[in-house]
Amino acid sequence: MVNCAVRNWQGEEVGQTTIELKVAKEETAAHIVHRAVTRQLANARRGTACTKTRGEVRGGGRKPWRQKGTGRARAGSIRSPLWRGGGVVFGPKPRDYETKMNRKERRLALRTAFMSRAEDLVVVEEFTNNFPRPKTKELVSAIARWGVDPKAKILLIYSEKNENVYLSARNIPNVKLIPATNLNVVDVLKADKIVATTSALAKIQEVYSD
């Protein structure tokens, strides 16, 4: 269980909240998180890279010169991999990089990764009412008041999407907005700071508790 201070819109501490999630054992935690990261990155690959072999390159059907008597090396095709414009040896072909991992293991890895970032977690009260219209400058100022460097990589977790907050945050290149139900290991580990609303934190405990 981890205790976190809750900050309001002005950056003042107004209370405490706790987060308790079941994590992996210390001796296996690094391994299971690593597996989840490699799985996510591998599944994000499109696998569309494609090269042509000597049998697929256009041309080269005729032997360029006779086998003997020319003084040159033997050649059977101008599309040999040794020639300019020839085929590629052992080049990439379209393939599926998908890696499987059990659902319980994925959720355990996510909980373990999230709890490992507890020191970098900033919990704030709901602030959607402070955005009657999109205003990027207001969000940057609020992030600074919460004690977070606006230039750091920030993962902002919300429970329900608010269009004005979304439009305000998308102009900040180092801030990524993500709903609590779409958490993933890579984003959690990649961020320098994690900012979560109280309702988002409650949603995380509700969704990922088992």
C-alpha positions in Angstrom: 0.0 0.0 0.0 1.3 3.5 -1.0 0.1 6.8 0.5 -0.2 9.7 -1.9 -0.9 13.4 -1.2 -3.8 14.9 -3.1 -3.3 18.3 -4.6 -6.0 20.8 -5.7 -6.0 23.1 -8.8 -3.8 25.6 -7.0 -1.2 22.9 -6.1 -2.0 22.8 -2.4 -2.2 19.6 -0.5 -5.8 19.0 0.5 -5.7 15.4 1.6 -4.3 11.9 1.4 -5.2 8.8 -0.7 -3.9 5.3 -0.8 -3.3 2.9 -3.7 -2.9 -0.8 -3.1 -2.3 -3.2 -6.0 -1.0 -6.7 -6.0 2.5 -6.8 -7.5 4.9 -9.6 -8.6 7.4 -11.1 -6.3 10.7 -9.2 -6.1 12.7 -12.0 -7.8 10.3 -12.3 -10.8 9.1 -8.6 -11.1 11.8 -7.5 -13.5 11.4 -10.5 -15.7 7.6 -10.3 -16.1 7.7 -6.5 -16.7 10.4 -7.0 -19.4 8.2 -9.6 -21.1 5.2 -7.3 -21.1 7.3 -4.5 -22.6 8.8 -6.6 -25.3 5.4 -8.0 -26.1 3.8 -4.6 -26.5 6.7 -3.2 -28.7 6.6 -6.4 -30.8 2.9 -6.3 -31.3 3.1 -2.6 -32.4 5.4 -3.6 -35.3 3.6 -3.6 -38.7 5.8 -6.3 -40.2 5.4 -4.9 -43.7 9.1 -4.7 -44.7 9.7 -6.6 -47.9 12.6 -7.2 -50.2 12.8 -9.1 -53.5 14.9 -12.2 -54.0 16.8 -12.9 -57.2 13.7 -14.8 -58.4 11.4 -11.8 -58.0 13.6 -9.0 -59.4 12.7 -8.0 -63.0 15.1 -9.2 -65.7 18.0 -11.6 -65.7 16.4 -14.4 -67.7 19.3 -14.7 -70.1 22.8 -15.6 -69.3 24.8 -12.4 -69.9 27.8 -14.1 -71.6 29.0 -17.6 -72.4 30.4 -19.8 -69.7 34.0 -20.0 -70.9 36.4 -18.1 -73.1 35.6 -14.5 -72.2 38.2 -14.1 -69.4 35.5 -12.9 -67.1 34.0 -14.6 -64.1 31.1 -17.0 -64.7 27.7 -15.4 -64.5 24.3 -16.9 -65.0 22.1 -13.8 -64.4 22.4 -10.1 -64.2 20.1 -10.2 -61.2 22.5 -12.2 -59.0 22.7 -10.7 -55.5 26.4 -9.9 -56.3 25.2 -7.5 -59.1 23.9 -4.0 -58.8 20.1 -4.2 -59.1 20.1 -7.8 -58.2 18.1 -9.6 -55.6 18.5 -9.5 -51.8 19.8 -12.5 -49.9 17.9 -13.3 -46.7 16.1 -9.9 -46.8 13.0 -9.2 -44.7 9.6 -10.5 -45.8 6.2 -9.5 -44.5 5.6 -11.3 -41.2 3.7 -11.2 -37.9 5.7 -10.2 -34.9 2.8 -10.8 -32.4 3.8 -12.3 -29.1 1.4 -13.9 -26.7 1.2 -13.4 -23.0 -1.5 -14.6 -20.6 -4.0 -12.0 -19.5 -3.2 -12.5 -15.8 0.5 -12.0 -16.5 -0.1 -8.8 -18.5 -2.2 -7.3 -15.7 0.3 -8.4 -13.0 3.1 -6.7 -15.1 1.1 -3.5 -15.4 0.3 -3.4 -11.7 4.0 -4.0 -10.9 5.2 -1.3 -13.3 2.6 1.2 -12.0 3.4 0.6 -8.3 7.2 0.9 -9.1 6.5 4.5 -10.2 4.8 5.4 -7.0 7.5 8.0 -6.1 6.8 9.8 -9.4 3.0 9.7 -9.1 1.2 13.0 -8.5 -2.5 12.8 -7.5 -4.7 15.8 -8.2 -8.4 16.6 -7.7 -10.7 16.7 -10.7 -10.0 19.8 -12.7 -12.2 19.5 -15.7 -14.5 22.3 -14.4 -11.5 24.7 -14.7 -11.6 24.3 -18.5 -14.8 25.9 -19.8 -12.8 26.2 -23.1 -9.4 24.8 -24.3 -6.5 26.7 -22.8 -3.0 25.1 -23.1 -1.3 27.8 -21.0 -3.7 27.1 -18.1 -2.8 23.4 -18.1 1.0 24.1 -18.3 0.7 26.5 -15.3 -1.3 23.9 -13.3 1.3 21.2 -14.0 4.0 23.5 -12.7 1.9 24.2 -9.6 1.6 20.5 -9.0 5.3 20.4 -8.6 6.0 18.8 -12.0 8.5 20.2 -14.5 6.3 21.1 -17.6 9.3 20.1 -19.8 9.4 16.5 -18.4 7.7 13.6 -20.1 4.3 13.5 -18.4 1.6 10.8 -18.5 -1.7 12.4 -17.6 -4.3 9.7 -16.6 -8.0 10.6 -16.5 -11.2 8.6 -15.8 -13.5 10.2 -18.4 -12.5 12.1 -21.4 -13.1 15.9 -21.4 -12.8 17.5 -24.8 -11.5 20.8 -23.5 -8.8 19.1 -21.4 -7.9 16.9 -24.4 -7.6 19.9 -26.7 -5.5 21.8 -24.2 -3.1 18.9 -23.6 -2.5 17.8 -27.2 -0.6 21.0 -28.0 2.0 20.1 -25.3 4.5 17.7 -27.0 5.7 16.0 -23.8 2.3 15.4 -22.3 0.4 12.2 -23.1 -3.3 11.8 -22.1 -4.5 8.3 -21.5 -7.7 6.9 -19.9 -7.3 4.8 -16.8 -8.8 1.8 -18.6 -6.1 2.0 -21.3 -3.0 1.9 -19.2 0.0 0.1 -20.6 3.4 -0.8 -19.4 5.5 1.1 -21.9 3.8 4.5 -21.3 4.0 4.0 -17.5 7.7 3.3 -17.6 8.5 5.8 -20.2 7.1 8.9 -18.4 9.2 11.0 -16.1 6.2 11.9 -14.0 2.7 10.4 -13.8 -0.2 12.7 -13.0 -3.5 11.0 -12.1 -6.8 12.4 -11.0 -8.5 10.9 -7.9 -11.2 9.4 -9.9 -8.7 7.9 -12.3 -6.8 6.4 -9.4 -10.0 4.8 -8.1 -10.7 3.5 -11.6 -7.2 1.9 -11.8 -7.8 0.1 -8.4 -11.2 -1.0 -9.5 -10.2 -2.3 -13.0 -6.7 -3.8 -12.2 -7.2 -4.9 -8.6 -7.2 -8.6 -9.6 
